[in-house]
Amino acid sequence: MLLILLLLPTFDVLAATVPDVCEDYTPCSCQEYEPYGLIVRCGDPFDHKSSITSLDVHDVFNRTKARHVFWLDLFSLSPGVDSGDVIQLPADVLSEKSVDRLGISCSTLAGPLVLEIHPDAFRSSAHQMGHFEIAGCDFSRLDFQFLADTTSLISLSLGPGLNFRGFPRLPFLARVTSLRIYNYLDFRYWNQIAGRFPFLESLFLDGTQLGDRLINKLVSSIASSPTGRHSLTQLSLWENRLSRVPEHLSSLKKLSYVNLFGNAIRFLAKGSFAFNSEIKVTFLILTRNSLERIEPGAFQGDFSEAIIYLDYNHLTRFDSAVYQKVLEQMQSLSSVAGIYVRNNPFECGDCHLAWLIRDKPHLLKRVFGGRCSNGTQFEDLKPEGYHDCR
């Protein structure tokens, strides 16, 4: 499914809409998703032989009665009989029906196809559409004019494709609060993000393989913009070939969520994650980074409600100077906070765990998956084993 449930927005129109009942949407499928409405999927993302044309889509919506669909995925679009190798979505392709969330994919076994979308293709959704996603296409003829008149669009997602020409200077971008660009290798328009999206709250730039230099420039440009000072709360940069934590993260004043999954960061220096003390950190994800060492003071800020993932790394020590203050912040009974350290080869034979096992065992409940290199879980270590430690 193209669209991500974690990004579901809350739209006032949803609560006021009574969900329709599924009809026969063949060759598409339909399911009722209470309380939001209908989810319609056309095509099969895993079977390119099940591709559909814009004419198929128009025919389906022309003969079905539901005036509104919550979620529409157009998978594996293919050109019409007279379109050559170009996928064309004409005006009013949904036959005056509207959608909240729309995803389009035109990937084929032969590779991305050129996509053209008429400026009035989704005119009936201009005031309802809240999320738009597109992937697997050749973007060389895509100018986004079909989104120019939208008034509710707050979430935009761009997947792998070819020949993306940059973000247009259109007013609707100023309303977008969530931008996701994923698996688009060598994405060249990162420098437009800070200027085109002044009220961005969530930026997911995942699997783009940009590397340290370009990511540092991106974060720097955002940090000096209104987005960095006033609105950005979530930043995801997984699988971007990073060898160090991006600079200027501490300048993002509202930041509470950072995802650096799947990079190659081996060392965290003091102040690597210095969050604004007035903001409660929610997630810090450093899973699968080959982490070997963390300096005291690497984690600064309010971690009382945070979940920190350090799984699948190469950490051998769990020192009090690194973790004690953070764990003590997490002691609220109502908090789900914790530090996840599964699959790290911790050496438990010396005294670096005495503070936790012998002196402050109550903090263990906030440490998940701790295991010594010999297989012993942290919870099974005996306090008396650290009797001689100072």
N, C-alpha and C positions, 0 to 999 in steps of 0.2 A: 504494500500500500504506500503510495507516494507520500502521503501527508503524515505528520507525526502527532500522536495523541497528546504528547507532553506540551505541545504548543497550542492546544485548543484555547481560543479566546472565549471570553464570556461576552456575548452580544445581547443587548436588551431585546432585540427582535426574537431571539431564540425562546425566551421565557414566554413571549406573547403568542408564539406560533403553536398551533395544535398540530402534532405530527400527522402527515398523510399516511395512507395505507399503500403498501407496495402493489403495483399492478404487474402485468407482463411487460418487462423492459427488454425482452430478447431483441438483439443478441447481447444486451447488457444484463447485469444482475442487479438485484435490489434487496436491501434489507432495511428494517425499521430500527432506528437507533434512538431509543427513548432517553431523555425527553426532547432530543434535538430535531429529529425528523428522519428523512430518508437518506441512505447512502447508496449511490448508484455507481457501479463500476462497469466501464465499457472496455473490452479487450482484456488480455491476460499478460501481465508483465513478465511471466515466465514461459510463455508460449507465443512466439512471434507469429505463428501461423494463425493465431486468433486475432489478428489486427482488424481494425475498423476504420472506416472513412468518415469524413465529416457528413456525408449524405446519410450514412447509417445513424449517426448521432441525431441529426435533424429529424429523421423519420421517427425515431424512438420518442423524442420529446413532443413531436407533433401529434402523436396518437395517444399519449398518456395524459391523464387528467391532472395530476398533482401540479400545482402552480409553483411550488417551491421545493427544492432539494437542498438538504443541508450540506451534503458532501458529494462531489462528483469527481471521479477519476477517469480520465481518458487515456487508457494505456495503449501503447503500441499503435498509435495513429499511422495510417498509411495514405498515400496519395490517392485521389480519385482517378477515374478512368481517363479523364482529359487533363490531368494535372502534371503529367510527366513524373519527375522525381521530387516534386514540391508538394508538401502537405498544405492545403489551403483551408482555413476555417472562415467561412463566409459570414456576412452580416446575419444577425439573429439566428445563429446556429442552434440555439436551444428553443426556438419557436416560442419566444416570449416568456419562457420559464426562467426562474431565477435560482441562484445557488449562493450558499454562504462560503463554501470552500471548494476550490477548483484546482485539480492537478492535471498536468498534460505531459505525456511522454511520447516521443516519436523515435525511440531507438529501434533499430532493426538489426538483423544479423549482418547486414552489409555496412552498418555504421549509421551515425546520425543523418537524418534527412533535413533538408531546408524546410522551415516552417514559416508560413505567412498567416497572420491573423488580421482580419478586417477590423478597422477601428470600431465598428458597431457589432462585432461578433457576440459580445456579452452585454449589450446595452441594457437588457432587462435585469441584469444583476448589478447595475451601477451603484445602487444604494444599499445592497445587501452583502456583496462579496467582502469578506473579511480576510481571507487568505488565498494567495495564488502561488502555485508551485509549477515549475517547468524543468524538465530534465531530458537528456538524451537527444537533443535537437541541434541542428545547425542554426545558429542565431543570426546569421548574416542579414536576414531580411526582417528582423524583429525590432520594432521601434517603440513598443510598449504604449502606442497611442490607444490601444484597446482598453487600457487601464486609466486613461487620462481623466475620465469623468467619474471615477469611483469616489465615493464619499466615506466609505467604511473600511477600506483596505488598511489593515494594520500589520499584516504578516506577509513577507515575501521570501520565497525560497528558490534558489537557482542550483540545479544539479549539473552533472557532467555534460559537456557538449562542446561545440566548436564555434569559433568566430563570434563570440560575444563582443559587442562593440561599445560596451560601457553603459552606465546608468544615465537615462535621459534627464534633461532638466525639466521635469514635469512636477507640478504642485503636489500630486498625490504622494510622492516619496517623502514629503515632509510629515505625513501622518503615520508613516510606517514605524512601528516600535520594535518589530522583530525581523531580523534579516539573517537568513541562513544560506550559506554557499558551501556546498559539500562535494568532495571528490572531483572538483574542477581543477585539474592540474594546471600549473602555470597561470593562475588567475592574475590578470594584469591590471585590474582596475580597483585594487584595494585602496589606492590613494584617493578615490572619489567618495569613499564611505563616509568620512567625517563631514564632508561638505554637503552631500546629497541627503543625508539622513540626520537632521539636527536633533531629533527627539528619540533616537534609538535607545531601547532599553535592553535588548538582547541581540548579541552578535555571535553567530555560530559560523566560524570560518574553519571548516573541518575537512581534513584529507586533501588540502590544497598544496601541501609540500612546498611552502614558500621559503622556509629556512629562517635562520636567525636575523639576518640583515633586513629583509623585507618586513618581517613581523615586528621588529623593533621600530621601523619607520611607521608602520601602521598604528601601533599602540601609541607612539609619540604624537602622531597627527590627531588621534582621537583624544588623547589626554589634554591637548591644547585647544580643543573645540568645546562648544556647549554640551555636546553629547557626553564627553568625558567628565565635565564638571558637574553636570546636573541630572543626567538620565541613565547612563549605562550601568546596569546592575549585573548582567550576565555576559561572560566572555568565554567562548569555547574555541580552542586552537588545537584539537587533537590531530595527531599524525601530520605535523608540519615540519618535520626534520629539525626540531629545536634541540640545541645542545645546552642551552641555558635558559633560565627564566627570563621572559621578555622584560626589558627595562620599562620604567615609567608606569608599571602596574599600580604603584602606590599613589599615582596622580589621578587615578580614576576614582573620584570621590564617593560614588554610590555603589561601587563594585562589591558584590557579596557572593558571587558564584564564579569560579574559575575551573576550567577543564583543560588539562594539558596531557590527557591520556595518550599513550603510544608515541611519545617523543624519545629523545635520547639524552635526557638531563641527568647527569651523574652526581651533581653536587648542588646543594642549596646553601647559599651564603646567608649571613645575618641580614635580615631585612628583605629577603627575597619576596616574602608575602607580608607586606606591612599595610594592612587594611585600615581604612578610616575607623577610628575607635568608636564613632557614633553609629556605625553600621554593623549589624549582626551578620557574621559570615554564615552562609548556608551550606555551600559545598566547595571543597577544594579537592580536585581529582588529579592525582599524580601516578595513577596505575600504569605499569609497564613502561618505566622510564629508565631502567638500569641504574636507579639511584643507589649510590654507595655511601654517601656521607651527608649529614645535615648539621650545620653549625647552630650553636645556641642563638636564639633570637631570630631564627629563620621565619617563625610564625608569630606575627604581631597583630593584635586587634582583638575583637570580641568574638571568641569561638564558643560561646556558651550554647549555641544551638547548631553548631557546625558538624558536618560529617566530612572527615578527612580520609581520603583513600590513598594509601601508600602500598597497595598490594602489588605483588609480582615485581619486586625490585631486588636489589642486592644488599639491603641493609643488614648489618651485623650487630649494631648496638642500639639500645633503647635508653638513651641517657636522660637523666632528670633535667639537665639544663635545656634540653630541647623540648621535652614533652610535659613536664610536671605542671607548669603554669597553665598550659592549654587544657590538660585533663581536669585540673581543679576548677576551671571555668565551666566545665561540662557537667557539674554535679547536681544540677537541678533535677528534681524527681520527675518533672514533666517533660524533660528534654529527651530527644532521641539522638543526641549528639554522641560522637564516638570517633575513634581512630581505628581504621581497618588496615591491618598489616600482614595479611595472609601471604604465604609464599615468599617469605624473606628468610635468609639463612642466619638467624640471630645466634650469636655465640653466648651461651649462658654460663660458661664456666668461671668467669671472673666476677668482679663486684659491680658492674655497671647496672645490674638489675636490682641491687639490694634496696635502693630507695623505693622501688615499686613492690617487690615481693615481701620484704621484711617490714618496711617503715610505713608504707601507704597502700596496703593491699585493697582498700576500698576503691581505689582508682582503677583497679583491674576491670571493673564492670564496664568501663568505657573504652577498653582495649579489646578489639575483636580479631581473632585469628592469629594471635601471637604464638609462635612455636619456635622452639630451639632447633638448631641444625641437626640435633640428634633425634628430633621428633617429639620431644617433651613439650606439652602445651604450657604456656605461662601459668595457667591456673593450677597446674600440678606441681609447680616448683615449690619446695619447702622453705619457709622462712629461716629455719635453723641452718640451712645450707649456706646462709650468708651471715652467720653469727660473727665471724672474724672480720667482716668488712667494716670500714670506717665511713 
